[in-house]
Amino acid sequence: MYAILDIETTGGQYNEEGITEIAIYRFDGHEVVDQFISLVNPEIPIQPFVVKLTGINNAMLRSAPKFYEVAKRIIEITQDCIIVAHNAAFDYRVLRMEFRRLGYEFNRNTLCTVELSKKLIPDQPSYSLGKLVRSLGIPIADRHRATGDAMATVKLFKMLLSKDLKKEIVTTFIKKEIKSGMSPKLLDIVEGIPSKTGIYYIHREDGTIIYIGKSKNIKKRVNQHFTGTSRKAKKIQNEVYAVTFEETGSELIALLKESEEIKINKPIYNRAQRKTIFPWALYVEKDNEGYLSLRLAKADGRKKEITSFVTVVEGKNFLHKITAEYQLCQKINGLYDTKKGCFQYDIKQCNGACIGKESPAEYNVRVQDFIDNYQFQNQNMVIVDRGRSIDERTAILVENGIYKGYCFYDLNYQINNIDILKKIIIPMENNRDTRNIIQNFLRKKKVNKVVTF
């Protein structure tokens, strides 16, 4: 649990400032679950430059509660939380100083979104909150007021969690959550997981990720791990301390994240998935008569493939489908073993390439048409799919045929402006698995829309 906050102060000399406004959002890593927003009477004058910056003046604060009147609420809403702020050292110092004046020692772990942004979103011209969120297309209202700045920090932190592919933020949080001898029961873990589409991470007590998976129903899938009787399931049940998750909304994003993060984090119980998940591939070769033949074979990294498949059955079904769709020849594609014409020629769905009735030049045009349609080489496109909420969408960027990554967005101008899109994209590796995951989804037409540019 995180307490994402922003504080406005009177200004003045170091350790003599007073709080004029505070906003705290209790955030579970996915959504805001509680909030506290209040003006605070600092009982000292506000510096003129602060009045000009924030719009908060002495008259506004006369009837506001004093710090001791809101202190208990602050302790409650930040209980068992890591404090997150933009320039956390400042906000945390001022908060601790106010509590010390009351004779109370306020201690919490902290995370700074300035430092996280420099690490996860490098090379930005400015890391001030206003300039950074504007460059990322994150809307911000009431700039230099606690509620507006804190909510912008919530949205920024949510983006940073998504960009943290090594899961360092979550792993650190789990380490700080450990209470010796109080490992949660499997049922308690499952209860805290939603029945949503996304990716999940199974952790040991030291925070280490031992398994990564994806599902259209995370709760159901994790429950299967915890009730399974296989050797791997038993090992997971014995070692699990916590399960964290990320909702993705889009099944395509979940597949892409699972593939990427297994390769990055190398969980001990994902050994098989560290290798390619598409062992069968479709290749094109020219036969002795000059016809382009489509052949299904074991994946070979030395050859250029058109697309690939998880199983041989999936590959054969696809080859049958496109052979009929493009009026190709079953015999030439190795689907029908005969010395005469193929079956589709008999039912007038093949133009007779199998018996030399159609010339290689005419036949090969349709084969090339298929190849062009099923490879996005040199294409520039944004694949738009559902998001984690009604108002949100996901975008997957392919530039010059290379998969660049994905993002979550709320506003259309974030993806219509290529410069903003590139900043909010979570960079991902372009490899055989990611290309084929995307190709499979486009093939099945399971996304909302594809925008070319």
N, C-alpha and C positions, 0 to 999 in steps of 0.2 A: 504494500500500500504506500502511496506517495501523497505528500501534502504539498501541492504546488501553490506558491504564494508570491505576493508582491506587496511591498510596503512603501508608502510615501512618508517622508519625514519633514521636519521643520527646516532642515539644513542647519548649518552652523559648524562649530568646531567638533573635531573627532571625539566621539563618546559623550557628546553633550546634546546630540540630536534627540528629538522626541517624535514618536509616531503620530501621524495625522490621519492616516487611513491604512487599513489592512484588508486584503482579500485572500482567502485560503480556499482552494478546491481540493477536496479529498478524492484522489484518483486511484482506481484499482489496476491501472495499466491498460484499461479498455474504455472506461467511461467515468464521469464524475459521479460519485455516490453521495457526497455531502458538500456543503459550502458554508462559508462564513464571510460576510462582507460588512464592514462597519467603518464609519468615521471615528476618530479617537481624539479626545481633547488632550493635547500634550501638556497643557498648563504652562507653556512658554510660548513666546511670540514666534510666528513663522517668518523666515527670511523673505524679503521682498522678491528676490529672484525666483524663489520656490512658488510664491503666489502666482507670479506671471507664468511659470512653467505648468503648474497643475490646475490652476483655477481655484484651489482651496485657500480660503482666507480665514482670518481669526474669528470673524463673525459667524461663519458656518459651523465652527467647532465649539462655540460656547455651550450649546445644549447637547453636544455629543458625549457619550460615556467616556470616562477616564480609563486609563489602561487597566487599573486593578479591577474594574467592573467587567472587562472582557477577557481577563487573563485565564479564568477557568475554562471558558469556551475554546480558547486557543490551545490549551493543554489537551482538552478532550479530542478536538478534531485532528490534532497532529499525533495522537497517541499511536504507537507502533508504526509510525510512518517515517520514511526518508523524506526530508525536506528538499524540495526542488525549487530553484529560483534562477532567474537570469542575473548573473553576478551574485551567486548565493552567499559569498563571504560577507557582503555588505548587509543583506537582509537578515542573515542569521546573527551577525554581530549586534545589530540594532535590537533584535528581538531578545537576545540573551541579556543585553544591557538593561532593557526595560524590566525583565524578570528579576535581575540582580537588585534593582532599586526596591523591589518588593521583598527581597530576602530569599528568593527562590532560585535554585540552579536549574536552568532549562537546558537539557542536553538532547540532541537529536543528530542522527547521521544526515549528511547533506550531499546533494548532487548539483552541479552548476551547469546550466544549459549553454553558457558561453563556452566552457571547456569542452563539453560534449559536441557542440556544433563545430568547433575548430577541428575536432578529430573526425567527425562523421560527415561534415559538409565543408571540406577544406576549400581554400582559395577564394573565399568570399571577400569582397572589398571592405565590408564592415560587419562586425558582430554585435553592434548595438541592437537592441531588441527591435526597435522600429524599422531600421533599414534592413535587418536580416529577414524579418517576417514579410516585409513588402517584396523583397527580392524573390521570396519563395511562394508568393501569391497567397499568403495566409492573411485573411482579413483581420484588421485590428481596429477596434472602436475605443473611444475614450483614452487616447494615448496619454501617458503620464498620470493616469488615474489607476488606482490599485486593481479595480475589477477588470478594466480593459487590458492592462498589461499582464495580469495573472491568467486571464483566459487565453491570450495570445501565447503565453508560455505553455499552457496546457496543450494547445494545438501543435506547437513546436516540439514539445517533449514526446507527443504521440508519434510525430514524424521521425524523431530521433530513435525511438524504440524500434520502429520498422526498419530503419537503416542499420541498426546494430546487428549485423548478420552473425557475428560471433557470440551474441547473447551475453556480452560482458555485463551489461546493466542488470539484467535479470539474475544472472548467476551471483553477482555481488549482493543483490537484495536477498536472495535465498540464504546466503552465508550469514547475513546479519539477522535473519529470522529464526535461526536454529535455537531451540531450547533443549538442552540436553535431556535425553530420556523421554521426550514428548513427541516422538515421531507420529504424525497423524495416521489414522486408520485408512485403509483403501476406500472405504465407503465415504469417509469425510472428504477425501480428495475428489472423488467423482461428483459429489454434491456441489462442489464449487465450479464445475465445468459446464459451459453452455451447450445446448444441442444445436450448434451453428456450424457453418462451413469455416474451416481454417486449418491451422497447423498447430501441433502440440509437441511439447518437450518434456520428457520424463527425466527427472533429476535424482541423483544420489543426495545424501545428507550434506556433502561438501559443496553442493551446487553443480557438480559435473553432469553434463547431459549424457545420458546413456542410450537414449532412443529418441528419434524424431519421426513423426508421422503426420499424415494429412487425412482429412475426412470431411465429408459433407455433413456429418453429425459427430462432432468431437467427443461429446459425452458417451455416445453409444460405442465408439471405437475404443476409447480408453477403458470403458467397462469390460470390453472383450479381452483386453490385455489382462485385466485384474481377475477375470473369471476363467481364463484359458488354462489348459492343462498341458500344453506343450512345454518342452524343456526351456525354451527361451522365455515363455510367459511366466514360468515359475521363477526364473532368475530375476526378471523384472519385478515381480511381486515382492521378492525378498529384498531387493535393493532400493526400491522407489522411496523417496522422501517427499517429493513434491512434483506436481505437474503444472507447468505453465503453458499458456496457449496464446495464439494470436488469431483473432477473427480476420478473415480475408474477404468474406462475401463471395468473391469469385473463386470457383473451383480451379480455374486456370492459374490464378496467382498462388493458390495453395500447392498445386503440383510443381510450379516453378520454384517456390521457396523451399519445398521439401528437397528437391533435387540439388539445389545450390547449397543449402545449409548442411545437408548430410556430408557433402564433399568438403565443406569448410571445417565443421566441428568433429567429423569422424566418430560418431557415437559407437560404442562397443557393440551394441546389438543391431546396428544397421550395416553390418559387414557386406552383405550381398548387394545393397543399394549403392555402395560406394562406387561400384563399377557401373557401366552403362545399363540402363533399364530397357534398352531397345536392341535385343540381340539379333533380330531379323531385319533385313533391308531389301529395298527394291532397286535393282540396277538396270541399266539399259546397255545393250550390246548389239552389234550388227551381225546378222547371220551370213551364211555363205552366199545367199541370194541378194544380199543388200538390204533386207528388211530390218528395221529396228525392233529388237525383241526385248520385252520387259520380263525380267527374271527375279524371282524371290530366292534369296540365299542368306546364309549366315553373314552377319555384318563383318565387313573387312575394311579397316581404317585406311588401307592403301587405295581403295576404290572410291570414286565419287558416287554417292547414293542419291536417289531421288527423294525417298522418304523411308522411314523404318517403323518397326512394329514390336510390340511386347511379345507376341506369340506368333507362331507360324500359321495358326488358324486365322488370326486377325489379318495377316498378310495375304493369305489366299483369298479370303472373302473380299478384301479390298481389290485385289487383282481381277477377280471375277467381275466386280462391280464396274471398274473403269474400263475393262475390256468391252463390256456391253455398252456403257455410256458413250464411249468414243468410237464404237463400231470397229474395234480391233479384232484380231484373230486369236482364238483360243489356242490353236495349234502353234502359232509363232510364239505366243507367250508361255508355252509349256504347260497349259492347262488341259489339253486334249491330245492324247497320244494316238495318232492315226496316220496312215499313209495317204488317205484321201482328204477331202475337205473337212473342215471342223464342223462341230454341231451347229454353231451359229450360222455357218454358211447354209446348212440344210434348212434352217428356218428363216433365211434371208436377212440375218442381222450382221453378216460379215460379207464384205464386198469381193471375197474370193482371193485374198492374198495367199491363202494356204495352198492354192492350186495354181498360182501364178496368173490368175485372171486380173488382179489389180497390180499395177506397177509399184515397185518399192518407193519411187518418188511420191506418188499419190498417197500411199499408205503412211509413209514416214511423216507427212505433214500433220496427220492427226496425232501420231505418237508425240511429236514435238509440241503440239498444242497442249496435250496433257502435261508434259514435263514442265512447260512454262507456267501452267496454272497451279501446279503443286510444289513449286519452289518459289520462295520469296526473295530470290537473289536479286540484288540491286534495288529492291523495293523500299520505299519510305512509307511507313504506316503507323497509325496509333490504333491499337485494338482496345475498344471500350467495353467494359463489362460491369456487372453490379458491384456495389461497394458493401461496406459493413453496416450501413444504415440506409434509410430511404433516400436521404439527401445526398448520399455519397456515391461516387463512381470510382472504378479503377481504370488505369490506362497502362498499356504495355507498348513500349516504344521500340520499333524496328527501323533502323536507319541504314540505308544502303545495304539492305539484306542482313544486317547484323543486329541481333537482339541486344538492346542497351539496358533494359531494366523495366521496372514498373513503379507506379505510384498510386496513392489514393488522393482524390481531389473533390472539392465541393463546388468550385466555380468553373464555368466553361472556359474563361479566359486563361486559366492555368494550363490547359492543354492546347488552346488555340495559339498561345504565344510560345514558340519553340524554345526561347531562351529561359522562360520560367519553367517549362516542362523539364528541361534538362537539369535544372537545379533541384527540383523536387523528386526526380526519378531516383529510385533506390538502385544503384548500379549493380548489374548482375553479369556473370560470365556468359559469353556467347560460346556455347559448345554444342556437340551433337545432340545431347539429351534435351537441352532447352529448345533448340530449333525444332526437334521432332515433337516435343510436347505442344508447342505452338501450332505446328502443322496439323497434328492430330485434332486439336480443338477447332481449327479453322475448317478442317475437312468435315467435321461433324456439325459445323455451324452452331456451336454451343455458346457463342459470345453475343453481346447485344448488337454491336456494329463495328465496322472497320472503316477508319478514316484515312485516306491516302493523301500524301502531300509531296 
